Amino acid sequence: MSPDKRLPTDPDLLGSMQAMKRAARRAREIAEATNAPCYVMQDGKIVDIAKKSRSDDKRKT
């Protein structure tokens, strides 16, 4: 295995990536449901992904 793919030995860290993904997904869901912003860093810029999602939804209808 390459060093990047090794599992952490600390039991608290074993499920941390899955927990972060769940938290991010839930934050986005809440932001969309309440028309609140949800900021993330993409390509070195701060972007409101909830706003992008809302504009995508408007185009579909």
N, C-alpha and C positions, 0 to 999 in steps of 0.2 A: 504494500500500500504506500501511496505517496504521503508525505507528511501532512498535506492539506486535508486528506480524507480520514485521518485518524479520529476515532471517537474520543471525546473528553473522558477523563477518568473520574472527574467530580460528578457525583450523581445528580447534583442540582443543575448541571449544565447539559445533561444528556437530552432532555426534552426542551431545552431553551429555544431552539430554532423553530420548532413546531409551535411553541407558545407565542413567539413573536409574530409568526405568520397569522395565527388565530386572532391575536390582538389587532394587527393591522387590518385584517378583513373586517373585524367588528367595528373598528373606528371608522372605516369607510362606509359601512352600512348605516351607522348612526348619523354620520355627516350627511349622507344622501337623504335619510328619512327626515332630518330636521333642517335641511337647507343650510347647514353649517359648513364652513371650510374644512378641508382635510389636507394639510400641507405635508409634502414630502420633498426630498432632494432628488432631482433627476438631472443628470448631465451637468452637475455643478450649479443648478438653478433651483430655487424654491418654487414649487408648482402646487396649485390647488387641484388635486385629483378629483375631488367631489364636483367642482365646477366643470371640469372637463367631461365628467360622466353625465352631468345634467345637460350639457350642450349636445352630447352624443344622443341622449334620449330625445331631445327636441327634434333632432334631424330625422329620427326614425318615425316620428308621428306626423 
